[in-house]
Amino acid sequence: GVLAVAGIFAIGANATNLLATSEYAKFSTRSNSELTFNPDGSKKTNENALSREYITEYSYGIAESFNLIAPRLFGGSNHENVGTDSRMYSFMIEQGVPSEQAQDFVSGMPTYWGDQPIVAAPAYIGVVVFFLAVLALFIDDRKIKYVFFTGALVSLILSWGKNFALLTDFFIDYVPMYDKFRAVSSIQVILELCFPVLAVMGLQSFFKAKEEPKLQQKALVQTGVFGLGVILILVLAKSMFHFTGSSDNYFLESYGPAFVDALKEDRKSLYSADLLRSGFFIVITFGILWLFIKNKLAQNTTLIIVGLLMIFDLFFVDKKYV
């Protein structure tokens, strides 16, 4: 009941934008097309001006979902600064390129090698937020946590687009306005709302269980094992990935195999470095909460430290792309 009322108020508060967008969409490429034939001469069977291929062009890769906890797992972006410690920088110096030019060149490398055509920045929710959200699933006894978890999971699967066509096709065919999406991956905004809410619930429930240290310890250990387990699996899975981007054939023809090999080495370095980084934040967050259980830290002190960890985690990733 409360959620329904909140939903009505939310729609009412945004009615102006929603109605204006709906009216405008009728005159845009996102409305029905008046054309009756496709470019190849075949008869159109779909009235929508946007083809299914166009709608799902920016489909999030399934394995790429782990970017949510390790931002540059799939290279970060199409314009990544790999720095002077990179293999690409060494390669440029070996080719006789002046250091200043080499430094400028490596400041915008196409390291992204995921499924999407262009990525300006990875979708990163923060590994500390992820850790606390998982903690909520183990320690919070409110059933509403499953609502947020389901919302996050469904939005993630929908962001896969053509990589999970069963659900995507259903939404395109039957859910109003869904076929107006330019990038199905943008639905991750729901996930980016649900996970922080779960994180707050997890930390709140953890503090409320102060009189039940065994419950706290069990939930914290389960969360730590899950988080580090995911990191370990990704470390072991590194050899299964090809680290080849969609534009690598162009680079191969233009700059040669040595250039592409250097680019792949930097992609592998980013993969390993960010997994190590995420593992570090998980261990630190685990340690802070463990000290709270053992009465080594006060609740307010613990809250401040965890909050700062969360800010530092997100800030040092975000500042690279803003």
Phi and psi restraints in degrees (value plus and minus 20) as a CYANA .aco file:
   2 VAL   PHI     -83.4   -43.4
   2 VAL   PSI     -62.3   -22.3
   3 LEU   PHI     -84.1   -44.1
   3 LEU   PSI     -57.7   -17.7
   4 ALA   PHI     -84.7   -44.7
   4 ALA   PSI     -63.8   -23.8
   5 VAL   PHI     -84.2   -44.2
   5 VAL   PSI     -62.8   -22.8
   6 ALA   PHI     -81.2   -41.2
   6 ALA   PSI     -59.3   -19.3
   7 GLY   PHI     -83.4   -43.4
   7 GLY   PSI     -61.2   -21.2
   8 ILE   PHI     -84.0   -44.0
   8 ILE   PSI     -64.4   -24.4
   9 PHE   PHI     -83.6   -43.6
   9 PHE   PSI     -59.4   -19.4
  10 ALA   PHI     -83.6   -43.6
  10 ALA   PSI     -64.6   -24.6
  11 ILE   PHI     -84.8   -44.8
  11 ILE   PSI     -62.1   -22.1
  12 GLY   PHI     -82.5   -42.5
  12 GLY   PSI     -60.7   -20.7
  13 ALA   PHI     -86.7   -46.7
  13 ALA   PSI     -46.8    -6.8
  14 ASN   PHI    -128.5   -88.5
  14 ASN   PSI      -6.5    33.5
  15 ALA   PHI     -78.4   -38.4
  15 ALA   PSI     -59.1   -19.1
  16 THR   PHI     -79.9   -39.9
  16 THR   PSI     -69.4   -29.4
  17 ASN   PHI     -86.0   -46.0
  17 ASN   PSI     -61.0   -21.0
  18 LEU   PHI     -85.1   -45.1
  18 LEU   PSI     -65.0   -25.0
  19 LEU   PHI     -89.1   -49.1
  19 LEU   PSI     -59.3   -19.3
  20 ALA   PHI     -84.9   -44.9
  20 ALA   PSI     -61.2   -21.2
  21 THR   PHI     -85.4   -45.4
  21 THR   PSI     -61.2   -21.2
  22 SER   PHI     -82.5   -42.5
  22 SER   PSI     -60.8   -20.8
  23 GLU   PHI     -87.9   -47.9
  23 GLU   PSI     -63.2   -23.2
  24 TYR   PHI     -85.6   -45.6
  24 TYR   PSI     -57.1   -17.1
  25 ALA   PHI     -79.6   -39.6
  25 ALA   PSI     -47.1    -7.1
  26 LYS   PHI     -86.5   -46.5
  26 LYS   PSI     -42.1    -2.1
  27 PHE   PHI    -128.9   -88.9
  27 PHE   PSI     -11.2    28.8
  28 SER   PHI    -128.2   -88.2
  28 SER   PSI     159.2   199.2
  29 THR   PHI     -87.1   -47.1
  29 THR   PSI     -30.2     9.8
  30 ARG   PHI    -108.2   -68.2
  30 ARG   PSI     -16.0    24.0
  31 SER   PHI    -118.2   -78.2
  31 SER   PSI    -194.4  -154.4
  32 ASN   PHI     -90.0   -50.0
  32 ASN   PSI     124.6   164.6
  33 SER   PHI    -111.5   -71.5
  33 SER   PSI     124.8   164.8
  34 GLU   PHI    -106.6   -66.6
  34 GLU   PSI     -28.0    12.0
  35 LEU   PHI     -95.3   -55.3
  35 LEU   PSI     121.9   161.9
  36 THR   PHI    -130.4   -90.4
  36 THR   PSI     -23.5    16.5
  37 PHE   PHI    -151.1  -111.1
  37 PHE   PSI     128.3   168.3
  38 ASN   PHI     -99.6   -59.6
  38 ASN   PSI     145.5   185.5
  39 PRO   PHI     -77.1   -37.1
  39 PRO   PSI     -48.1    -8.1
  40 ASP   PHI    -105.2   -65.2
  40 ASP   PSI     -17.0    23.0
  41 GLY   PHI      75.9   115.9
  41 GLY   PSI     -30.8     9.2
  42 SER   PHI     -96.2   -56.2
  42 SER   PSI     135.4   175.4
  43 LYS   PHI     -95.5   -55.5
  43 LYS   PSI     115.4   155.4
  44 LYS   PHI     -90.6   -50.6
  44 LYS   PSI     114.2   154.2
  45 THR   PHI    -125.9   -85.9
  45 THR   PSI     -28.6    11.4
  46 ASN   PHI    -142.3  -102.3
  46 ASN   PSI     106.3   146.3
  47 GLU   PHI     -95.3   -55.3
  47 GLU   PSI     -42.7    -2.7
  48 ASN   PHI     -84.4   -44.4
  48 ASN   PSI     114.7   154.7
  49 ALA   PHI     -88.6   -48.6
  49 ALA   PSI     -46.0    -6.0
  50 LEU   PHI    -110.2   -70.2
  50 LEU   PSI     105.7   145.7
  51 SER   PHI     -97.0   -57.0
  51 SER   PSI     140.1   180.1
  52 ARG   PHI     -81.9   -41.9
  52 ARG   PSI     -55.1   -15.1
  53 GLU   PHI     -85.6   -45.6
  53 GLU   PSI     -58.7   -18.7
  54 TYR   PHI     -87.7   -47.7
  54 TYR   PSI     -64.0   -24.0
  55 ILE   PHI     -82.1   -42.1
  55 ILE   PSI     -57.9   -17.9
  56 THR   PHI    -121.3   -81.3
  56 THR   PSI      -5.3    34.7
  57 GLU   PHI     -79.6   -39.6
  57 GLU   PSI     -61.4   -21.4
  58 TYR   PHI    -115.2   -75.2
  58 TYR   PSI      42.9    82.9
  59 SER   PHI    -109.1   -69.1
  59 SER   PSI     110.7   150.7
  60 TYR   PHI     -91.5   -51.5
  60 TYR   PSI     114.4   154.4
  61 GLY   PHI     -88.8   -48.8
  61 GLY   PSI     125.6   165.6
  62 ILE   PHI     -82.5   -42.5
  62 ILE   PSI     -70.8   -30.8
  63 ALA   PHI     -86.6   -46.6
  63 ALA   PSI     -47.0    -7.0
  64 GLU   PHI     -84.4   -44.4
  64 GLU   PSI     -35.8     4.2
  65 SER   PHI     -78.2   -38.2
  65 SER   PSI     -46.1    -6.1
  66 PHE   PHI     -90.4   -50.4
  66 PHE   PSI     -27.0    13.0
  67 ASN   PHI     -78.2   -38.2
  67 ASN   PSI     -44.3    -4.3
  68 LEU   PHI     -81.6   -41.6
  68 LEU   PSI     -44.7    -4.7
  69 ILE   PHI    -138.8   -98.8
  69 ILE   PSI     -29.3    10.7
  70 ALA   PHI    -163.1  -123.1
  70 ALA   PSI      76.4   116.4
  71 PRO   PHI     -77.6   -37.6
  71 PRO   PSI     -58.0   -18.0
  72 ARG   PHI    -127.0   -87.0
  72 ARG   PSI      10.2    50.2
  73 LEU   PHI     -79.6   -39.6
  73 LEU   PSI     -56.9   -16.9
  74 PHE   PHI    -130.5   -90.5
  74 PHE   PSI      13.9    53.9
  75 GLY   PHI      75.4   115.4
  75 GLY   PSI     -29.9    10.1
  76 GLY   PHI      64.2   104.2
  76 GLY   PSI    -103.3   -63.3
  77 SER   PHI    -164.8  -124.8
  77 SER   PSI     158.8   198.8
  78 ASN   PHI    -103.7   -63.7
  78 ASN   PSI     -19.4    20.6
  79 HIS   PHI    -163.8  -123.8
  79 HIS   PSI      48.2    88.2
  80 GLU   PHI    -120.2   -80.2
  80 GLU   PSI     117.2   157.2
  81 ASN   PHI    -107.0   -67.0
  81 ASN   PSI      87.4   127.4
  82 VAL   PHI    -111.9   -71.9
  82 VAL   PSI     -27.6    12.4
  83 GLY   PHI      58.5    98.5
  83 GLY   PSI     155.2   195.2
  84 THR   PHI    -101.4   -61.4
  84 THR   PSI     -28.1    11.9
  85 ASP   PHI    -109.5   -69.5
  85 ASP   PSI     -16.8    23.2
  86 SER   PHI    -101.0   -61.0
  86 SER   PSI     140.7   180.7
  87 ARG   PHI     -87.4   -47.4
  87 ARG   PSI     -53.6   -13.6
  88 MET   PHI     -84.7   -44.7
  88 MET   PSI     -59.6   -19.6
  89 TYR   PHI     -82.7   -42.7
  89 TYR   PSI     -64.2   -24.2
  90 SER   PHI     -81.7   -41.7
  90 SER   PSI     -60.2   -20.2
  91 PHE   PHI     -82.3   -42.3
  91 PHE   PSI     -62.6   -22.6
  92 MET   PHI     -85.3   -45.3
  92 MET   PSI     -60.3   -20.3
  93 ILE   PHI     -84.3   -44.3
  93 ILE   PSI     -60.5   -20.5
  94 GLU   PHI     -82.6   -42.6
  94 GLU   PSI     -47.1    -7.1
  95 GLN   PHI    -105.5   -65.5
  95 GLN   PSI     -16.4    23.6
  96 GLY   PHI      66.6   106.6
  96 GLY   PSI      -6.8    33.2
  97 VAL   PHI     -96.4   -56.4
  97 VAL   PSI     111.3   151.3
  98 PRO   PHI     -75.6   -35.6
  98 PRO   PSI     126.9   166.9
  99 SER   PHI     -78.3   -38.3
  99 SER   PSI     -58.8   -18.8
 100 GLU   PHI     -85.6   -45.6
 100 GLU   PSI     -61.4   -21.4
 101 GLN   PHI     -87.7   -47.7
 101 GLN   PSI     -59.4   -19.4
 102 ALA   PHI     -84.3   -44.3
 102 ALA   PSI     -60.9   -20.9
 103 GLN   PHI     -84.3   -44.3
 103 GLN   PSI     -60.4   -20.4
 104 ASP   PHI     -86.4   -46.4
 104 ASP   PSI     -58.3   -18.3
 105 PHE   PHI     -86.1   -46.1
 105 PHE   PSI     -64.2   -24.2
 106 VAL   PHI     -97.0   -57.0
 106 VAL   PSI     -22.6    17.4
 107 SER   PHI     -99.4   -59.4
 107 SER   PSI     -26.1    13.9
 108 GLY   PHI    -164.3  -124.3
 108 GLY   PSI      38.5    78.5
 109 MET   PHI    -108.0   -68.0
 109 MET   PSI     122.7   162.7
 110 PRO   PHI    -101.6   -61.6
 110 PRO   PSI      48.4    88.4
 111 THR   PHI     -99.8   -59.8
 111 THR   PSI     -37.3     2.7
 112 TYR   PHI     -82.9   -42.9
 112 TYR   PSI     111.3   151.3
 113 TRP   PHI    -154.6  -114.6
 113 TRP   PSI       6.3    46.3
 114 GLY   PHI    -103.4   -63.4
 114 GLY   PSI    -183.8  -143.8
 115 ASP   PHI    -102.0   -62.0
 115 ASP   PSI     -40.9    -0.9
 116 GLN   PHI    -102.9   -62.9
 116 GLN   PSI     129.9   169.9
 117 PRO   PHI     -87.6   -47.6
 117 PRO   PSI     -60.0   -20.0
 118 ILE   PHI    -161.1  -121.1
 118 ILE   PSI     116.0   156.0
 119 VAL   PHI    -156.7  -116.7
 119 VAL   PSI     100.6   140.6
 120 ALA   PHI    -103.8   -63.8
 120 ALA   PSI     -46.2    -6.2
 121 ALA   PHI    -183.7  -143.7
 121 ALA   PSI     128.8   168.8
 122 PRO   PHI     -92.5   -52.5
 122 PRO   PSI     133.2   173.2
 123 ALA   PHI    -105.1   -65.1
 123 ALA   PSI      80.1   120.1
 124 TYR   PHI    -141.6  -101.6
 124 TYR   PSI     100.6   140.6
 125 ILE   PHI    -112.5   -72.5
 125 ILE   PSI     -33.4     6.6
 126 GLY   PHI      81.5   121.5
 126 GLY   PSI     105.9   145.9
 127 VAL   PHI     -90.8   -50.8
 127 VAL   PSI     -47.4    -7.4
 128 VAL   PHI     -90.1   -50.1
 128 VAL   PSI     -61.8   -21.8
 129 VAL   PHI     -80.8   -40.8
 129 VAL   PSI     -64.4   -24.4
 130 PHE   PHI     -79.4   -39.4
 130 PHE   PSI     -65.3   -25.3
 131 PHE   PHI     -79.7   -39.7
 131 PHE   PSI     -66.5   -26.5
 132 LEU   PHI     -90.0   -50.0
 132 LEU   PSI     -52.0   -12.0
 133 ALA   PHI     -86.8   -46.8
 133 ALA   PSI     -61.2   -21.2
 134 VAL   PHI     -85.7   -45.7
 134 VAL   PSI     -58.1   -18.1
 135 LEU   PHI     -77.9   -37.9
 135 LEU   PSI     -57.7   -17.7
 136 ALA   PHI     -81.4   -41.4
 136 ALA   PSI     -57.0   -17.0
 137 LEU   PHI     -86.7   -46.7
 137 LEU   PSI     -46.4    -6.4
 138 PHE   PHI    -112.9   -72.9
 138 PHE   PSI     -48.6    -8.6
 139 ILE   PHI    -136.0   -96.0
 139 ILE   PSI     -45.1    -5.1
 140 ASP   PHI    -100.2   -60.2
 140 ASP   PSI     111.3   151.3
 141 ASP   PHI    -120.2   -80.2
 141 ASP   PSI     -11.7    28.3
 142 ARG   PHI    -104.8   -64.8
 142 ARG   PSI     111.5   151.5
 143 LYS   PHI     -88.2   -48.2
 143 LYS   PSI     -38.5     1.5
 144 ILE   PHI     -84.0   -44.0
 144 ILE   PSI     -39.2     0.8
 145 LYS   PHI     -80.9   -40.9
 145 LYS   PSI     -51.3   -11.3
 146 TYR   PHI     -91.1   -51.1
 146 TYR   PSI     -46.2    -6.2
 147 VAL   PHI     -86.6   -46.6
 147 VAL   PSI     -67.1   -27.1
 148 PHE   PHI     -88.0   -48.0
 148 PHE   PSI     -58.8   -18.8
 149 PHE   PHI     -85.3   -45.3
 149 PHE   PSI     -62.9   -22.9
 150 THR   PHI     -84.5   -44.5
 150 THR   PSI     -62.5   -22.5
 151 GLY   PHI     -79.2   -39.2
 151 GLY   PSI     -63.2   -23.2
 152 ALA   PHI     -85.2   -45.2
 152 ALA   PSI     -63.4   -23.4
 153 LEU   PHI     -86.3   -46.3
 153 LEU   PSI     -64.8   -24.8
 154 VAL   PHI     -84.9   -44.9
 154 VAL   PSI     -62.5   -22.5
 155 SER   PHI     -85.3   -45.3
 155 SER   PSI     -55.2   -15.2
 156 LEU   PHI     -85.3   -45.3
 156 LEU   PSI     -65.8   -25.8
 157 ILE   PHI     -84.4   -44.4
 157 ILE   PSI     -59.2   -19.2
 158 LEU   PHI     -85.3   -45.3
 158 LEU   PSI     -52.8   -12.8
 159 SER   PHI     -88.2   -48.2
 159 SER   PSI     -37.2     2.8
 160 TRP   PHI     -90.4   -50.4
 160 TRP   PSI     -38.6     1.4
 161 GLY   PHI      34.2    74.2
 161 GLY   PSI    -140.8  -100.8
 162 LYS   PHI     -86.6   -46.6
 162 LYS   PSI     -34.5     5.5
 163 ASN   PHI     -99.1   -59.1
 163 ASN   PSI     -29.7    10.3
 164 PHE   PHI    -163.0  -123.0
 164 PHE   PSI      49.0    89.0
 165 ALA   PHI     -82.7   -42.7
 165 ALA   PSI     -48.4    -8.4
 166 LEU   PHI     -75.4   -35.4
 166 LEU   PSI     -72.4   -32.4
 167 LEU   PHI     -96.4   -56.4
 167 LEU   PSI     -59.7   -19.7
 168 THR   PHI     -82.1   -42.1
 168 THR   PSI     -65.7   -25.7
 169 ASP   PHI     -82.7   -42.7
 169 ASP   PSI     -57.5   -17.5
 170 PHE   PHI     -82.2   -42.2
 170 PHE   PSI     -65.1   -25.1
 171 PHE   PHI     -87.4   -47.4
 171 PHE   PSI     -59.9   -19.9
 172 ILE   PHI     -84.0   -44.0
 172 ILE   PSI     -59.0   -19.0
 173 ASP   PHI    -100.7   -60.7
 173 ASP   PSI     -52.0   -12.0
 174 TYR   PHI    -143.6  -103.6
 174 TYR   PSI     -36.4     3.6
 175 VAL   PHI    -115.4   -75.4
 175 VAL   PSI     101.2   141.2
 176 PRO   PHI     -76.1   -36.1
 176 PRO   PSI     117.1   157.1
 177 MET   PHI      53.5    93.5
 177 MET   PSI     -28.9    11.1
 178 TYR   PHI     -86.0   -46.0
 178 TYR   PSI     -49.5    -9.5
 179 ASP   PHI     -96.6   -56.6
 179 ASP   PSI     -14.7    25.3
 180 LYS   PHI    -112.8   -72.8
 180 LYS   PSI     -24.6    15.4
 181 PHE   PHI     -82.8   -42.8
 181 PHE   PSI     117.4   157.4
 182 ARG   PHI    -108.6   -68.6
 182 ARG   PSI     -56.0   -16.0
 183 ALA   PHI    -156.8  -116.8
 183 ALA   PSI      89.3   129.3
 184 VAL   PHI     -83.3   -43.3
 184 VAL   PSI     -43.1    -3.1
 185 SER   PHI     -85.5   -45.5
 185 SER   PSI     -38.2     1.8
 186 SER   PHI     -88.8   -48.8
 186 SER   PSI     -33.6     6.4
 187 ILE   PHI     -89.5   -49.5
 187 ILE   PSI     -26.3    13.7
 188 GLN   PHI     -86.1   -46.1
 188 GLN   PSI     -28.0    12.0
 189 VAL   PHI     -79.8   -39.8
 189 VAL   PSI     -48.8    -8.8
 190 ILE   PHI     -87.3   -47.3
 190 ILE   PSI     -65.0   -25.0
 191 LEU   PHI     -80.7   -40.7
 191 LEU   PSI     -60.2   -20.2
 192 GLU   PHI     -91.0   -51.0
 192 GLU   PSI     -32.2     7.8
 193 LEU   PHI    -111.6   -71.6
 193 LEU   PSI     -63.5   -23.5
 194 CYS   PHI     -87.2   -47.2
 194 CYS   PSI     -60.7   -20.7
 195 PHE   PHI     -86.4   -46.4
 195 PHE   PSI     -65.0   -25.0
 196 PRO   PHI     -81.5   -41.5
 196 PRO   PSI     -56.6   -16.6
 197 VAL   PHI     -82.6   -42.6
 197 VAL   PSI     -64.9   -24.9
 198 LEU   PHI     -81.9   -41.9
 198 LEU   PSI     -58.1   -18.1
 199 ALA   PHI     -82.5   -42.5
 199 ALA   PSI     -63.0   -23.0
 200 VAL   PHI     -84.0   -44.0
 200 VAL   PSI     -63.0   -23.0
 201 MET   PHI     -81.7   -41.7
 201 MET   PSI     -60.2   -20.2
 202 GLY   PHI     -84.3   -44.3
 202 GLY   PSI     -65.8   -25.8
 203 LEU   PHI     -88.5   -48.5
 203 LEU   PSI     -59.2   -19.2
 204 GLN   PHI     -82.4   -42.4
 204 GLN   PSI     -66.7   -26.7
 205 SER   PHI     -87.2   -47.2
 205 SER   PSI     -53.7   -13.7
 206 PHE   PHI     -82.8   -42.8
 206 PHE   PSI     -63.9   -23.9
 207 PHE   PHI     -90.5   -50.5
 207 PHE   PSI     -55.8   -15.8
 208 LYS   PHI     -86.3   -46.3
 208 LYS   PSI     -45.2    -5.2
 209 ALA   PHI    -108.2   -68.2
 209 ALA   PSI       2.9    42.9
 210 LYS   PHI     -78.4   -38.4
 210 LYS   PSI     -52.0   -12.0
 211 GLU   PHI    -101.1   -61.1
 211 GLU   PSI     -22.0    18.0
 212 GLU   PHI    -145.6  -105.6
 212 GLU   PSI      51.8    91.8
 213 PRO   PHI     -79.4   -39.4
 213 PRO   PSI     -51.1   -11.1
 214 LYS   PHI     -86.5   -46.5
 214 LYS   PSI     -58.7   -18.7
 215 LEU   PHI     -85.0   -45.0
 215 LEU   PSI     -63.2   -23.2
 216 GLN   PHI     -80.4   -40.4
 216 GLN   PSI     -67.2   -27.2
 217 GLN   PHI     -82.9   -42.9
 217 GLN   PSI     -63.9   -23.9
 218 LYS   PHI     -82.3   -42.3
 218 LYS   PSI     -67.9   -27.9
 219 ALA   PHI     -84.2   -44.2
 219 ALA   PSI     -60.7   -20.7
 220 LEU   PHI     -86.9   -46.9
 220 LEU   PSI     -62.7   -22.7
 221 VAL   PHI     -84.7   -44.7
 221 VAL   PSI     -62.7   -22.7
 222 GLN   PHI     -80.0   -40.0
 222 GLN   PSI     -62.4   -22.4
 223 THR   PHI     -86.0   -46.0
 223 THR   PSI     -63.5   -23.5
 224 GLY   PHI     -82.9   -42.9
 224 GLY   PSI     -63.0   -23.0
 225 VAL   PHI     -84.2   -44.2
 225 VAL   PSI     -62.0   -22.0
 226 PHE   PHI     -84.1   -44.1
 226 PHE   PSI     -68.5   -28.5
 227 GLY   PHI     -83.1   -43.1
 227 GLY   PSI     -69.4   -29.4
 228 LEU   PHI     -89.8   -49.8
 228 LEU   PSI     -48.4    -8.4
 229 GLY   PHI     -83.9   -43.9
 229 GLY   PSI     -62.1   -22.1
 230 VAL   PHI     -82.2   -42.2
 230 VAL   PSI     -64.4   -24.4
 231 ILE   PHI     -80.9   -40.9
 231 ILE   PSI     -64.8   -24.8
 232 LEU   PHI     -83.4   -43.4
 232 LEU   PSI     -62.3   -22.3
 233 ILE   PHI     -80.7   -40.7
 233 ILE   PSI     -62.4   -22.4
 234 LEU   PHI     -87.3   -47.3
 234 LEU   PSI     -55.1   -15.1
 235 VAL   PHI     -83.2   -43.2
 235 VAL   PSI     -65.7   -25.7
 236 LEU   PHI     -89.2   -49.2
 236 LEU   PSI     -47.0    -7.0
 237 ALA   PHI    -102.7   -62.7
 237 ALA   PSI     -23.7    16.3
 238 LYS   PHI     -75.2   -35.2
 238 LYS   PSI     -60.4   -20.4
 239 SER   PHI     -88.7   -48.7
 239 SER   PSI     -33.3     6.7
 240 MET   PHI    -105.2   -65.2
 240 MET   PSI     -34.6     5.4
 241 PHE   PHI    -113.3   -73.3
 241 PHE   PSI     131.4   171.4
 242 HIS   PHI    -115.2   -75.2
 242 HIS   PSI     -40.3    -0.3
 243 PHE   PHI      37.0    77.0
 243 PHE   PSI      12.7    52.7
 244 THR   PHI    -126.5   -86.5
 244 THR   PSI     105.8   145.8
 245 GLY   PHI    -110.7   -70.7
 245 GLY   PSI     145.5   185.5
 246 SER   PHI     -87.2   -47.2
 246 SER   PSI     -41.9    -1.9
 247 SER   PHI    -120.6   -80.6
 247 SER   PSI     -14.1    25.9
 248 ASP   PHI     -84.4   -44.4
 248 ASP   PSI     -50.2   -10.2
 249 ASN   PHI     -84.1   -44.1
 249 ASN   PSI     -57.9   -17.9
 250 TYR   PHI     -84.3   -44.3
 250 TYR   PSI     -65.3   -25.3
 251 PHE   PHI     -85.0   -45.0
 251 PHE   PSI     -54.8   -14.8
 252 LEU   PHI     -83.0   -43.0
 252 LEU   PSI     -63.2   -23.2
 253 GLU   PHI     -93.2   -53.2
 253 GLU   PSI     -54.5   -14.5
 254 SER   PHI    -104.6   -64.6
 254 SER   PSI     -59.5   -19.5
 255 TYR   PHI    -139.1   -99.1
 255 TYR   PSI     -31.6     8.4
 256 GLY   PHI      77.3   117.3
 256 GLY   PSI     145.6   185.6
 257 PRO   PHI     -84.9   -44.9
 257 PRO   PSI     -51.3   -11.3
 258 ALA   PHI     -83.9   -43.9
 258 ALA   PSI     -56.5   -16.5
 259 PHE   PHI     -84.2   -44.2
 259 PHE   PSI     -67.1   -27.1
 260 VAL   PHI     -85.3   -45.3
 260 VAL   PSI     -58.2   -18.2
 261 ASP   PHI     -82.3   -42.3
 261 ASP   PSI     -61.1   -21.1
 262 ALA   PHI     -84.8   -44.8
 262 ALA   PSI     -59.0   -19.0
 263 LEU   PHI     -84.0   -44.0
 263 LEU   PSI     -61.6   -21.6
 264 LYS   PHI     -85.6   -45.6
 264 LYS   PSI     -58.6   -18.6
 265 GLU   PHI     -81.7   -41.7
 265 GLU   PSI     -59.6   -19.6
 266 ASP   PHI     -88.5   -48.5
 266 ASP   PSI     -56.1   -16.1
 267 ARG   PHI     -82.8   -42.8
 267 ARG   PSI     -61.0   -21.0
 268 LYS   PHI     -85.6   -45.6
 268 LYS   PSI     -57.4   -17.4
 269 SER   PHI     -85.7   -45.7
 269 SER   PSI     -62.2   -22.2
 270 LEU   PHI     -82.5   -42.5
 270 LEU   PSI     -61.3   -21.3
 271 TYR   PHI     -77.5   -37.5
 271 TYR   PSI     -72.5   -32.5
 272 SER   PHI     -88.5   -48.5
 272 SER   PSI     -61.9   -21.9
 273 ALA   PHI     -82.8   -42.8
 273 ALA   PSI     -61.2   -21.2
 274 ASP   PHI     -95.6   -55.6
 274 ASP   PSI     -49.7    -9.7
 275 LEU   PHI     -87.0   -47.0
 275 LEU   PSI     -61.4   -21.4
 276 LEU   PHI     -83.2   -43.2
 276 LEU   PSI     -61.9   -21.9
 277 ARG   PHI     -81.1   -41.1
 277 ARG   PSI     -67.7   -27.7
 278 SER   PHI     -85.4   -45.4
 278 SER   PSI     -60.0   -20.0
 279 GLY   PHI     -81.3   -41.3
 279 GLY   PSI     -58.2   -18.2
 280 PHE   PHI     -82.2   -42.2
 280 PHE   PSI     -66.7   -26.7
 281 PHE   PHI     -84.9   -44.9
 281 PHE   PSI     -55.7   -15.7
 282 ILE   PHI     -84.5   -44.5
 282 ILE   PSI     -66.0   -26.0
 283 VAL   PHI     -82.8   -42.8
 283 VAL   PSI     -64.0   -24.0
 284 ILE   PHI     -84.1   -44.1
 284 ILE   PSI     -65.2   -25.2
 285 THR   PHI     -83.2   -43.2
 285 THR   PSI     -62.5   -22.5
 286 PHE   PHI     -78.7   -38.7
 286 PHE   PSI     -66.3   -26.3
 287 GLY   PHI     -82.9   -42.9
 287 GLY   PSI     -60.5   -20.5
 288 ILE   PHI     -83.8   -43.8
 288 ILE   PSI     -65.6   -25.6
 289 LEU   PHI     -88.6   -48.6
 289 LEU   PSI     -52.6   -12.6
 290 TRP   PHI     -87.0   -47.0
 290 TRP   PSI     -59.5   -19.5
 291 LEU   PHI     -83.8   -43.8
 291 LEU   PSI     -52.9   -12.9
 292 PHE   PHI     -86.0   -46.0
 292 PHE   PSI     -63.0   -23.0
 293 ILE   PHI     -79.4   -39.4
 293 ILE   PSI     -59.2   -19.2
 294 LYS   PHI    -104.5   -64.5
 294 LYS   PSI      -9.3    30.7
 295 ASN   PHI      41.5    81.5
 295 ASN   PSI       8.6    48.6
 296 LYS   PHI    -109.9   -69.9
 296 LYS   PSI     -39.2     0.8
 297 LEU   PHI    -150.7  -110.7
 297 LEU   PSI     121.8   161.8
 298 ALA   PHI     -96.2   -56.2
 298 ALA   PSI     142.1   182.1
 299 GLN   PHI     -81.8   -41.8
 299 GLN   PSI     -65.9   -25.9
 300 ASN   PHI     -84.2   -44.2
 300 ASN   PSI     -58.7   -18.7
 301 THR   PHI     -84.4   -44.4
 301 THR   PSI     -64.2   -24.2
 302 THR   PHI     -81.2   -41.2
 302 THR   PSI     -63.3   -23.3
 303 LEU   PHI     -82.6   -42.6
 303 LEU   PSI     -62.5   -22.5
 304 ILE   PHI     -85.5   -45.5
 304 ILE   PSI     -64.9   -24.9
 305 ILE   PHI     -84.1   -44.1
 305 ILE   PSI     -65.5   -25.5
 306 VAL   PHI     -84.0   -44.0
 306 VAL   PSI     -59.9   -19.9
 307 GLY   PHI     -82.1   -42.1
 307 GLY   PSI     -61.6   -21.6
 308 LEU   PHI     -86.2   -46.2
 308 LEU   PSI     -60.2   -20.2
 309 LEU   PHI     -79.0   -39.0
 309 LEU   PSI     -63.0   -23.0
 310 MET   PHI     -82.9   -42.9
 310 MET   PSI     -63.3   -23.3
 311 ILE   PHI     -85.8   -45.8
 311 ILE   PSI     -67.3   -27.3
 312 PHE   PHI     -81.7   -41.7
 312 PHE   PSI     -62.0   -22.0
 313 ASP   PHI     -75.9   -35.9
 313 ASP   PSI     -70.6   -30.6
 314 LEU   PHI     -96.5   -56.5
 314 LEU   PSI     -58.6   -18.6
 315 PHE   PHI     -82.0   -42.0
 315 PHE   PSI     -66.6   -26.6
 316 PHE   PHI     -93.6   -53.6
 316 PHE   PSI     -34.6     5.4
 317 VAL   PHI    -106.9   -66.9
 317 VAL   PSI     -67.4   -27.4
 318 ASP   PHI     -83.2   -43.2
 318 ASP   PSI     -56.6   -16.6
 319 LYS   PHI     -86.4   -46.4
 319 LYS   PSI     -35.8     4.2
 320 LYS   PHI     -96.0   -56.0
 320 LYS   PSI     -39.9     0.1
 321 TYR   PHI    -139.9   -99.9
 321 TYR   PSI     -20.7    19.3
